[in-house]
């Protein structure tokens, strides 16, 4: 039998909800739920709430008088007529999510396998909940990475929904602060990926080792949040104040011009690339909750964040080598003939790290360490640590495979390395003959992605059974 007092709470909340204009699309569902709750309250045996105890904050209590008051209030609210619904109209305008746009999102998401069986009203509520985060997220959109010269970030409005919908679908009901932190990290991960490809890579063209040194420097400093300053060491009169050498001679002039050009280039790279990356690293490692996590989880996050950024450099190199392979190929231009590792090694290391999954998993672990675990390790034992990392690695590998499965045409157009470009997919194992077509290659990729999924499920099952 359900809780009488808790049902009364629910009826009162739903009665208030139907007075708000942004729930107009759910009026039928609200009325049905209120009717079911009121029917339960009306048919409940008198006095049955006398022995009912409810947890309120940190105590368990029971009060027949309080329960009866809530029941009477709920019955009154359920039977009262609903007048003109206008509450929330200005607020709805502020969140910049028009009803037609929300309806479009609901229709789109319900076409996906994940939400095809989820009731329409539940998807709609998740979209609405996501829209409440949008003003907060927009206010922070340019805090870390600049958007100059970037394409429109079409993914931005989808990010909050991915968190609210999965949270509601799985009945996890994680805290609002956790969802918000992960929404911010999610759009920063997208921005970091764009930034490394569109800004950092071109800025260090021909000098990717310099980009690696810059990234390593972000993690070698004791204070990763240290501000960046670019000093002009040259005097206004054109002399080199450090060397004390006059610029009158031709040889000295050419040497100093070269030094100035190099210093100017270094300063521009620092301004265009170094400063945004410093802000990114600082945001992640200096997050207030992260600072309260265990030393183990903080160290893991620091390590994985560095690997994540360096993986982008490796990916840029791989794309460049693959592009040269295409230019020089005489037979199959889709084969990564200069690959230095097997597909198995690449997809579990560089490729998996490039997805941001491992470092984001470490970020979540640190958040849970600071909150749920009270500053202790998120995964206390050696077995739990191993299984958690195994699950994360299988997840990252699987996600990269699924992503490549769906992005073959785009990667081919942009000359980016895709999983199926590895030689393994162009040999007899992908089909009965060499030179397997795209569908056969994608089928082979999907099969190994499903293998990674089975490994992920096994690791999670083992982890859940840990004492």
N, C-alpha and C positions, 0 to 999 in steps of 0.2 A: 504494500500500500504506500502511496506517495505521501510526502510531508504536507500537512494541511497549511502550516504557517508559511513554508517556502512557496507553496502554490499561490497563496495570497500575495506574497511579494511579487511573484511573476505576473499575476493578473494586474496588479497595480502598475507595474512597469509598462506592460503592453498597452494598458489603457492610456497612459501618458504618451506612448509612442504614436498611437493613432491620431493624436492631436497635432502631430508635426507634419508639415507639408512634404518633407522629403521621404516619408514612408507611404505616400499616396499609392504608389505602385503595389504596395503589399497590403492594401486595406483588407482584401478578402482573407489572406493568411492570418492577419492580426485578429480579425473578427472571429475566425474559426478557433484560433488558439485561446482567445479570451472566453469564448463559449465553452470550450472543453474544460478550461480551468474553473469557470464559475459552476459548471455542472458538477464537477468533482467536489467543490466546496459545499454545494447545496445538498449533495447526497451523502456527505461524510457523516458518520455516526456522531451524535452529540456527545461531547466529553471525550472523544477519541484523542484529542490533542493534549490531554492532561499529562500523559507520560512521555510526551515527545520532547526530546532534547535536541537543540540546534547548536552548532559551533558558530559563535560570533567572535571574530578575531581570535583570541587565545583561550576562550572559556566556553564551556558547554552550559547552557541554561535552559530552563523551561518556565513559562508563566502562562497559565490558562487565560488570565485577563488580557495579556498582551496578544496572545494568539487570537482570542475572540475579537479583539478590536481590529486586528488586521483583516480577519475574515469578513467582518461587517463592512469595512472600508472597501474591500475588493468586490464584494457583492453589490455595493452601492455604485461603484465606478463602472462595473460591467453592465449594469442595467441603465445607466444614465445615457441620454442621447448625446451624440457627437455633433457639435455645432460647426461653424465655418472653420476650416483648417487653414491657419496662416502662420502658425508658429514655425520659425526657422527659415522664412523666406529670405531675409537679408543674409543669413549665414550660408544658405545654399548658394547664393550668388557669389559670396566671398571665396568659396572653395573652387570656383572655376570648373565645375564639372556639370555640364548641362545634362538634363535627363536624356536627351536623344543620344548624347555621346556615351552615357553610362549604359543605355540600352544596347548600343552597338558593341560595347565591350562584353556585356553579358552574353550576347549572341555569339560573339567570337570565341569566348572562353568555353562555352558549353559545347562547342564543336570539337574540343580536344578530348582525348581519351580519359584524361585525369578528371575532368569535370562533366563528362557527358551524362553520368548517372546522378550527379548532384542536383537537388531540386533547384529550379530557376530562382526562387526567392532567396535561397541561401547564397547563390552566386551573386545575385544583385546586392545583397547586404554586404558581402565581402568587397564588392566594387565600391559601394558607398563608404564603407569603413576606410578603404584605401584612399578615397578622395579627401578624407579628413586630414590625412598626413601631408597632402600635396603642398599646402602653403608653407609648412615647416621645412619640407624638403627643398622647395624652390628657393627659400631664403638662404640655403646653404649650398646651392648648386655650384657656385663659383668660388667657394671658399678655398679650394685647394688647387684645382687645375683650371687654367684659362680655356676659353672656348673659341678663341680667335682662330679663324681659318678652319674650324671643324664643321662637319656636317651636322644637321639638326639631330639632336639626341632623341630619336623617336622612342627609344626604350624607356625614357624617364618615367612616363606615367604608368608603365606596366609594372615597374619594380615594386611599388607598395602593394599592388594587388597580389603579386606572387607570395608575399608574406602573409597578408591577411587571409587569403583564400586557403592556403595550405594549413595555416594555423586553425582555421575554422573547420576545414574538411576533416582533419585528423583529430579534432577535439582536444588539441594540445592546450590551447588557451594560454599561450605564453604572455608575459607581461607586455604592456604597451611600450615601456621603455626598451625592452629587449627587441621588439619588432622595429622600433624606430632606429635603434643603433644599427641593426642589420640592414635596414633600408638604406641608410647613409653609406655603410660599407659597400653595399651592392652597387650603388651608382658610382661610388669612387672607383670600384674595380673596373667598371665599364670605362670610366674616364681615364684610368691609368692605362688600360689597353690601347685606347685611342691615342693617348699622349705619347706612349712609347713608339707607336707605329708612325704617327703623323708628325711628331715634333722631335723627340729624342733621337730616333733613328736617322732622319735626314740631317740633324744638327751635327751628328758624329759620323757622317758618311765617310768611310775610309779610315775611321779611327774608333771602331767599336771597342777596342781595348781601353780607350780613354773613357768611354761610357761605363765600362765595367769598373774602372778605377773610381769614377765619380760615385757609383752606387756603393762600392765597398767603403768609400769614405763616409757615407751617410751612417754606416753602422760601426765604424771604428771610433768615431768621436764619442766621448763620454756623454755629451748632451746632444741627443739627436734633434732637439727642438731649437738648437742654437740658431740665431738669426744669421742670415747671409748678408755680408756687406761687400761691395765691390769698390775698391779704392783705386783712385787714379794716382799712380806714383810719379807721373811726369809733371815737370814744372810747366808753368804757363808760357815760359819763353822758349820751350822746345828742347831744353837740355835734359839729359838723363840724370836725374838726381842721385840714382843709386851708383852708377859707374863713374860719374864725374868726367866722362869723356865728351869732348865737344862734338857736335854733329856737323862741323864745317867740312871735314874731309870726306871724300867720296866713299872710301871703304867704311869709315865709321858710320856715315850716313846710311849706307845700304844695310849694314848690320843692325843699326838701331831701328830702321824702318821695318826690318824683318821681325825684330823683337817686339816692336809696337804692334805690328799686325797680329803676331801670335798672342800677345797679351789682350788685344782687342777681341780676338776670336775666343780666347779662354773666358773673358769677361762676358761675352754674349752667350756662350754655352752655359755659363754659370747662371746667368739671368734667365735664359729661356728654358733651361732644363733643370739645373741644380736647385733653384729656389722652389719650383713646384714639387719636385720629388722630395725635398726636405719637408715641405708642408705636409705631404702625404705620409711620410714616415712618422713625422711628429704626431699627426692626427691619430694614427693607429697605436703607436707605442705610448703616447702620453694621454690617451683617453682615461678619464678619471676612474672608471671601473677597472681598466686594465692595470692601473697602478696599484690596485688593491688585490690583484690576483696573486697566486703563489709564485715564487721565484722560478719554479720549474715551468709553469705555463707561460710566464712572461718571456723566459729564455726561448721556449719553443716558438712562440709567436715571432720574436725577433729574428730567429733563424729562418723560419718559413717565409717571412716577408722579404728578407734579402734574397732568398732563392727565387721567389716569385718575380722580383724585378730583374734578376740576372737571367731568368728563363726567357724573358722578353728579348734580351740581347741575343741569346742563342737562337731564338726563333727568327729574329731578323737575319742572322747569318745563314740559317737553314733556307729561308726564303730566297736569299741572294744566290746561294749555291744552286738551288733548284732552278732559279731563273736562268743561270748560266747553262745548266744542263739542257734546258729547253732550247736555248739559242744554238747549242752545239749538237743537239740530237739529230741523227740521220734517219732513225726509224721511229721509235716511240717517244714523243715529246712529253708524255705524261709520267715518265719513270724518273724517280729521284736516284739517278745512277751514281751520284757522288756521296750518297749516304755513308756516314762513318760508323753508324751503329745499326743494329737490327731494328725492325719496327717495334718489337716487344720492348726493347730497352728504351727507345725514344718515347713511346707513348706513355710509359710509366714514369719517366723522369722529366725531361724538358717539356714535353707536351702536357703532361698532367699538371706540372707546376705552373705552367702558363695559364691554366684555366682559373687560377686564384682559389681553387677549392681547398688545397692543403693549408694555405695561410689563413683563409677565412674560417676553416675548421678550428685552427689554433686560436683565432680571435674569439670564436664562440666558447671554446674551452676556457679561455681566460675570463670571459664574462660570467660563466657559470661558476668558475673558481671563486670569483669575487663575491658572487651573490649566494647561490645555493650552497656552495661548499664553505662559505665563510672564510675564504682566504687559503684553504687547503687545496691540494692538487685536485683538479677536476676528475681525473682518473687515478685513484690512489695507488693501486697495486701495479706490479710489473706486467701481469697478465692483462689488466685493463688497458694499460698504456699501449701495449703491443696490439691488442685487438682493435682499439680505437684508431690507431694509426693505420692498421691494415684496412679497416673499413673506409677510412678517408682516402687511401691510395686507390682502392678499387673504385670508389665513387668518382674520383677525379679522372681516372682512366676511362671509365664508362662514359662519363659526360663528354670527354673529348671525342670519343668514338661516335657517339650519337650526334654531336655537333658537326663533325666532318661528314657523317652520313647525309645530313640535310643541307650542307653548304658546299657541295662539290662544284656546282655551277658557278657560285660566287667566287670561290677560291681559284677556280680555273680562270675566270675573267680577270681577277686581280693578281694572278701569278703567285698565289700563296701556296705553301706546301700543305697538302692534305694527306690524311692517313693512307688513302688508297694509292698515293704516288710512290709508296715504298715498293721496292722490287718484289717483295713477297706476294703482292697482289697481281703481279703481271706474269707470274710463272704458273706452272701446271696446277698448283694448289688452289687457285682461285676459280678455275674452270677446267674442263677436260682438255683444253688446248691453250697454248701460250697466247698472250695478247687478249686476255679476258675483257669483255665489254664492261661498260660502267655498271650495269645492273648486277652482273656476276660479282664484280669487285665490291659493290655496296652490300650484296648479300653476305659475302665473306666477312666484311667489316661488322655487319649487324650481328652475325653469329658470335664473333669473339666479344662484342659488346655485351651480349646476353650472358656469355660466360663470366664476364666481370660482374654483371649484376648478381649472378648466383653466388659468386665469391663474397660480394657485398652483403647479401642476405645472410650467408653463413656467418660472417664476422659479426654482424649485428646480433644475430641469434645467440652466438657464444657470449658476446659482451653483455647482453641482457640477462643471461643466466649466471653471470659472475656474482658471487656472494657479496 
